[in-house]
Amino acid sequence: SLYLESLRVREKALGPDHPLVAETLDELASVEGRMADAQAARAHAERAVLIQEARLDPEHSDLANSLAVLARLTADAGDYDGARKHFERAAAMQDKSMGPDNPSLAETLAGLAALLQRMQQPQAALVAALQAENIRRNNLRDVAEALSERQALRSNTAKGNPGLDIVLSLTVATDGPGQSPETRRTSFDRVIRSRALIMDAMGARLRSAVASSDPEVERL
């Protein structure tokens, strides 16, 4: 495959333990995971983490991303405890190195939430999913303010919001934490706010334009 060829080229040019080799290993592992080559995928992901741990700062974002890749593959292999450890370590590193509103952190938290749901730990899953949804919603708000309505809607559709999907599935589950009325109200409020966010942003933009005294804006 192209990724295998890229791996060979980088290993030859940079050496087998270069961080860019780890980057290619992660990409290769992700592809192999989608192709159901679980053994090769996990081996490549583990090697990527070992390289990053040896060559990068312990809190480096690239190491966190490699751990997130390994966490997903570990979960797919059925090692839920191992996957949780990797997800939680990756999330802590991303929060510290990239900040609490980074989209990569939201993706990792959503992965952790999905794992916890599979582990029959709905309360912990809901906490992680709500964190992921909040980050994604804040990011989407920033996007909506900078783009046209059509562009914002396309961006939202393309990126999705896995955290929101997990919140909704946990809330409506008959045996989930949504049985608490307060939790149910909070979760549905998040769902409604996320779904209406772009329309709210466009409405605020329209109200601002209508209220403006700038002749150029009034003509729009």
NUKOL-873248 format. One record per residue (C-alpha): residue in three letters; x, z, y negated. Coordinates in nm, 3 decimals. Example, Ala and Ser with C-alpha at 12.3 -4.5 7.8 and 13.67 -1.06 7.14 Angstrom:
<pts>
{residu->ALA; u->1.230; w->0.780; v->0.450}
{residu->SER; u->1.367; w->0.714; v->0.106}
</pts>
This chain:
<pts>
{residu->SER; u->0.000; w->0.000; v->0.000}
{residu->LEU; u->0.097; w->-0.025; v->-0.364}
{residu->TYR; u->0.135; w->0.353; v->-0.385}
{residu->LEU; u->0.372; w->0.360; v->-0.088}
{residu->GLU; u->0.579; w->0.085; v->-0.245}
{residu->SER; u->0.578; w->0.269; v->-0.577}
{residu->LEU; u->0.690; w->0.585; v->-0.396}
{residu->ARG; u->0.981; w->0.403; v->-0.233}
{residu->VAL; u->1.089; w->0.251; v->-0.564}
{residu->ARG; u->1.078; w->0.582; v->-0.749}
{residu->GLU; u->1.260; w->0.769; v->-0.474}
{residu->LYS; u->1.536; w->0.510; v->-0.477}
{residu->ALA; u->1.566; w->0.507; v->-0.856}
{residu->LEU; u->1.514; w->0.876; v->-0.935}
{residu->GLY; u->1.584; w->1.064; v->-0.615}
{residu->PRO; u->1.337; w->1.224; v->-0.373}
{residu->ASP; u->1.278; w->1.540; v->-0.578}
{residu->HIS; u->1.200; w->1.398; v->-0.922}
{residu->PRO; u->0.873; w->1.504; v->-1.092}
{residu->LEU; u->0.769; w->1.138; v->-1.123}
{residu->VAL; u->0.799; w->1.111; v->-0.746}
{residu->ALA; u->0.560; w->1.408; v->-0.723}
{residu->GLU; u->0.319; w->1.224; v->-0.953}
{residu->THR; u->0.318; w->0.924; v->-0.719}
{residu->LEU; u->0.275; w->1.153; v->-0.418}
{residu->ASP; u->-0.037; w->1.301; v->-0.578}
{residu->GLU; u->-0.181; w->0.956; v->-0.641}
{residu->LEU; u->-0.100; w->0.852; v->-0.285}
{residu->ALA; u->-0.252; w->1.172; v->-0.145}
{residu->SER; u->-0.575; w->1.117; v->-0.339}
{residu->VAL; u->-0.607; w->0.762; v->-0.205}
{residu->GLU; u->-0.533; w->0.873; v->0.150}
{residu->GLY; u->-0.792; w->1.147; v->0.118}
{residu->ARG; u->-1.057; w->0.894; v->0.020}
{residu->MET; u->-0.951; w->0.680; v->0.317}
{residu->ALA; u->-0.996; w->0.976; v->0.554}
{residu->ASP; u->-0.625; w->0.997; v->0.635}
{residu->ALA; u->-0.636; w->1.374; v->0.594}
{residu->GLN; u->-0.308; w->1.462; v->0.763}
{residu->ALA; u->-0.096; w->1.223; v->0.557}
{residu->ALA; u->-0.284; w->1.312; v->0.238}
{residu->ARG; u->-0.225; w->1.683; v->0.274}
{residu->ALA; u->0.140; w->1.636; v->0.367}
{residu->HIS; u->0.203; w->1.426; v->0.057}
{residu->ALA; u->0.012; w->1.671; v->-0.166}
{residu->GLU; u->0.211; w->1.966; v->-0.029}
{residu->ARG; u->0.537; w->1.782; v->-0.091}
{residu->ALA; u->0.429; w->1.709; v->-0.449}
{residu->VAL; u->0.364; w->2.078; v->-0.512}
{residu->LEU; u->0.703; w->2.176; v->-0.367}
{residu->ILE; u->0.879; w->1.928; v->-0.597}
{residu->GLN; u->0.689; w->2.049; v->-0.904}
{residu->GLU; u->0.757; w->2.414; v->-0.820}
{residu->ALA; u->1.130; w->2.346; v->-0.789}
{residu->ARG; u->1.168; w->2.127; v->-1.098}
{residu->LEU; u->0.909; w->2.241; v->-1.352}
{residu->ASP; u->0.812; w->2.553; v->-1.541}
{residu->PRO; u->0.590; w->2.783; v->-1.331}
{residu->GLU; u->0.299; w->2.728; v->-1.574}
{residu->HIS; u->0.347; w->2.353; v->-1.622}
{residu->SER; u->0.028; w->2.147; v->-1.637}
{residu->ASP; u->0.164; w->1.888; v->-1.393}
{residu->LEU; u->0.214; w->2.160; v->-1.132}
{residu->ALA; u->-0.142; w->2.278; v->-1.194}
{residu->ASN; u->-0.276; w->1.927; v->-1.145}
{residu->SER; u->-0.081; w->1.893; v->-0.819}
{residu->LEU; u->-0.227; w->2.221; v->-0.699}
{residu->ALA; u->-0.578; w->2.097; v->-0.780}
{residu->VAL; u->-0.517; w->1.785; v->-0.570}
{residu->LEU; u->-0.390; w->1.999; v->-0.282}
{residu->ALA; u->-0.688; w->2.233; v->-0.318}
{residu->ARG; u->-0.940; w->1.952; v->-0.269}
{residu->LEU; u->-0.757; w->1.818; v->0.035}
{residu->THR; u->-0.724; w->2.167; v->0.179}
{residu->ALA; u->-1.098; w->2.221; v->0.137}
{residu->ASP; u->-1.171; w->1.889; v->0.307}
{residu->ALA; u->-0.957; w->2.008; v->0.600}
{residu->GLY; u->-1.179; w->2.313; v->0.635}
{residu->ASP; u->-0.928; w->2.571; v->0.510}
{residu->TYR; u->-1.157; w->2.724; v->0.249}
{residu->ASP; u->-0.950; w->3.036; v->0.184}
{residu->GLY; u->-0.637; w->2.828; v->0.127}
{residu->ALA; u->-0.826; w->2.588; v->-0.098}
{residu->ARG; u->-0.968; w->2.873; v->-0.305}
{residu->LYS; u->-0.619; w->3.013; v->-0.357}
{residu->HIS; u->-0.494; w->2.676; v->-0.482}
{residu->PHE; u->-0.796; w->2.618; v->-0.707}
{residu->GLU; u->-0.772; w->2.962; v->-0.867}
{residu->ARG; u->-0.398; w->2.929; v->-0.924}
{residu->ALA; u->-0.443; w->2.582; v->-1.076}
{residu->ALA; u->-0.725; w->2.701; v->-1.303}
{residu->ALA; u->-0.521; w->2.997; v->-1.431}
{residu->MET; u->-0.225; w->2.771; v->-1.505}
{residu->GLN; u->-0.439; w->2.507; v->-1.679}
{residu->ASP; u->-0.608; w->2.770; v->-1.893}
{residu->LYS; u->-0.268; w->2.902; v->-2.004}
{residu->SER; u->-0.083; w->2.573; v->-2.048}
{residu->MET; u->-0.359; w->2.344; v->-2.176}
{residu->GLY; u->-0.613; w->2.579; v->-2.328}
{residu->PRO; u->-0.960; w->2.700; v->-2.223}
{residu->ASP; u->-1.140; w->2.382; v->-2.336}
{residu->ASN; u->-0.931; w->2.124; v->-2.152}
{residu->PRO; u->-1.123; w->1.870; v->-1.939}
{residu->SER; u->-0.876; w->1.913; v->-1.651}
{residu->LEU; u->-0.965; w->2.282; v->-1.636}
{residu->ALA; u->-1.334; w->2.192; v->-1.623}
{residu->GLU; u->-1.268; w->1.958; v->-1.331}
{residu->THR; u->-1.074; w->2.227; v->-1.143}
{residu->LEU; u->-1.345; w->2.488; v->-1.206}
{residu->ALA; u->-1.611; w->2.246; v->-1.084}
{residu->GLY; u->-1.408; w->2.193; v->-0.768}
{residu->LEU; u->-1.378; w->2.569; v->-0.724}
{residu->ALA; u->-1.753; w->2.610; v->-0.778}
{residu->ALA; u->-1.833; w->2.347; v->-0.516}
{residu->LEU; u->-1.598; w->2.519; v->-0.272}
{residu->LEU; u->-1.752; w->2.862; v->-0.334}
{residu->GLN; u->-2.096; w->2.712; v->-0.280}
{residu->ARG; u->-1.978; w->2.582; v->0.059}
{residu->MET; u->-1.839; w->2.929; v->0.132}
{residu->GLN; u->-2.185; w->3.079; v->0.076}
{residu->GLN; u->-2.074; w->3.269; v->-0.236}
{residu->PRO; u->-2.341; w->3.151; v->-0.483}
{residu->GLN; u->-2.283; w->3.410; v->-0.755}
{residu->ALA; u->-1.912; w->3.334; v->-0.783}
{residu->ALA; u->-1.991; w->2.962; v->-0.760}
{residu->LEU; u->-2.238; w->2.990; v->-1.047}
{residu->VAL; u->-1.983; w->3.166; v->-1.268}
{residu->ALA; u->-1.725; w->2.891; v->-1.213}
{residu->ALA; u->-1.984; w->2.616; v->-1.253}
{residu->LEU; u->-2.110; w->2.760; v->-1.583}
{residu->GLN; u->-1.753; w->2.775; v->-1.713}
{residu->ALA; u->-1.698; w->2.412; v->-1.615}
{residu->GLU; u->-2.027; w->2.305; v->-1.772}
{residu->ASN; u->-1.947; w->2.484; v->-2.097}
{residu->ILE; u->-1.610; w->2.310; v->-2.130}
{residu->ARG; u->-1.762; w->1.973; v->-2.048}
{residu->ARG; u->-2.045; w->2.026; v->-2.299}
{residu->ASN; u->-1.801; w->2.122; v->-2.577}
{residu->ASN; u->-1.594; w->1.812; v->-2.504}
{residu->LEU; u->-1.904; w->1.595; v->-2.502}
{residu->ARG; u->-2.012; w->1.739; v->-2.837}
{residu->ASP; u->-1.681; w->1.633; v->-2.990}
{residu->VAL; u->-1.719; w->1.285; v->-2.839}
{residu->ALA; u->-2.078; w->1.251; v->-2.960}
{residu->GLU; u->-1.973; w->1.333; v->-3.315}
{residu->ALA; u->-1.708; w->1.061; v->-3.317}
{residu->LEU; u->-1.890; w->0.777; v->-3.136}
{residu->SER; u->-2.207; w->0.578; v->-3.175}
{residu->GLU; u->-2.510; w->0.686; v->-2.973}
{residu->ARG; u->-2.460; w->0.405; v->-2.719}
{residu->GLN; u->-2.089; w->0.481; v->-2.681}
{residu->ALA; u->-2.155; w->0.854; v->-2.640}
{residu->LEU; u->-2.419; w->0.790; v->-2.375}
{residu->ARG; u->-2.185; w->0.557; v->-2.187}
{residu->SER; u->-1.905; w->0.814; v->-2.203}
{residu->ASN; u->-2.136; w->1.085; v->-2.070}
{residu->THR; u->-2.255; w->0.864; v->-1.784}
{residu->ALA; u->-1.901; w->0.758; v->-1.691}
{residu->LYS; u->-1.753; w->1.109; v->-1.688}
{residu->GLY; u->-2.052; w->1.297; v->-1.549}
{residu->ASN; u->-2.078; w->1.674; v->-1.540}
{residu->PRO; u->-2.025; w->1.813; v->-1.188}
{residu->GLY; u->-2.041; w->2.169; v->-1.318}
{residu->LEU; u->-2.393; w->2.107; v->-1.448}
{residu->ASP; u->-2.501; w->1.957; v->-1.115}
{residu->ILE; u->-2.380; w->2.267; v->-0.931}
{residu->VAL; u->-2.553; w->2.498; v->-1.180}
{residu->LEU; u->-2.879; w->2.315; v->-1.121}
{residu->SER; u->-2.849; w->2.314; v->-0.742}
{residu->LEU; u->-2.767; w->2.687; v->-0.734}
{residu->THR; u->-3.048; w->2.773; v->-0.971}
{residu->VAL; u->-3.320; w->2.603; v->-0.772}
{residu->ALA; u->-3.190; w->2.723; v->-0.434}
{residu->THR; u->-3.440; w->2.959; v->-0.277}
{residu->ASP; u->-3.162; w->3.188; v->-0.151}
{residu->GLY; u->-2.931; w->3.153; v->-0.450}
{residu->PRO; u->-2.856; w->3.363; v->-0.757}
{residu->GLY; u->-3.135; w->3.178; v->-0.940}
{residu->GLN; u->-3.375; w->3.431; v->-0.788}
{residu->SER; u->-3.280; w->3.657; v->-1.079}
{residu->PRO; u->-3.515; w->3.565; v->-1.368}
{residu->GLU; u->-3.242; w->3.624; v->-1.626}
{residu->THR; u->-2.993; w->3.408; v->-1.438}
{residu->ARG; u->-3.254; w->3.139; v->-1.387}
{residu->ARG; u->-3.335; w->3.131; v->-1.759}
{residu->THR; u->-2.965; w->3.114; v->-1.853}
{residu->SER; u->-2.895; w->2.835; v->-1.606}
{residu->PHE; u->-3.192; w->2.621; v->-1.704}
{residu->ASP; u->-3.104; w->2.674; v->-2.071}
{residu->ARG; u->-2.758; w->2.531; v->-1.998}
{residu->VAL; u->-2.911; w->2.234; v->-1.819}
{residu->ILE; u->-3.147; w->2.157; v->-2.108}
{residu->ARG; u->-2.877; w->2.199; v->-2.371}
{residu->SER; u->-2.638; w->1.967; v->-2.187}
{residu->ARG; u->-2.899; w->1.700; v->-2.129}
{residu->ALA; u->-3.011; w->1.709; v->-2.493}
{residu->LEU; u->-2.668; w->1.736; v->-2.651}
{residu->ILE; u->-2.618; w->1.372; v->-2.744}
{residu->MET; u->-2.968; w->1.341; v->-2.888}
{residu->ASP; u->-2.908; w->1.657; v->-3.093}
{residu->ALA; u->-2.579; w->1.518; v->-3.226}
{residu->MET; u->-2.740; w->1.187; v->-3.319}
{residu->GLY; u->-3.030; w->1.369; v->-3.486}
{residu->ALA; u->-2.791; w->1.582; v->-3.691}
{residu->ARG; u->-2.603; w->1.269; v->-3.796}
{residu->LEU; u->-2.928; w->1.101; v->-3.902}
{residu->ARG; u->-3.044; w->1.406; v->-4.099}
{residu->SER; u->-2.708; w->1.419; v->-4.276}
{residu->ALA; u->-2.733; w->1.051; v->-4.366}
{residu->VAL; u->-3.089; w->1.088; v->-4.496}
{residu->ALA; u->-2.992; w->1.387; v->-4.708}
{residu->SER; u->-2.681; w->1.219; v->-4.850}
{residu->SER; u->-2.670; w->1.114; v->-5.212}
{residu->ASP; u->-2.400; w->0.855; v->-5.142}
{residu->PRO; u->-2.549; w->0.509; v->-5.213}
{residu->GLU; u->-2.337; w->0.353; v->-4.941}
{residu->VAL; u->-2.477; w->0.598; v->-4.683}
{residu->GLU; u->-2.833; w->0.555; v->-4.810}
{residu->ARG; u->-2.812; w->0.183; v->-4.740}
{residu->LEU; u->-2.724; w->0.242; v->-4.370}
</pts>
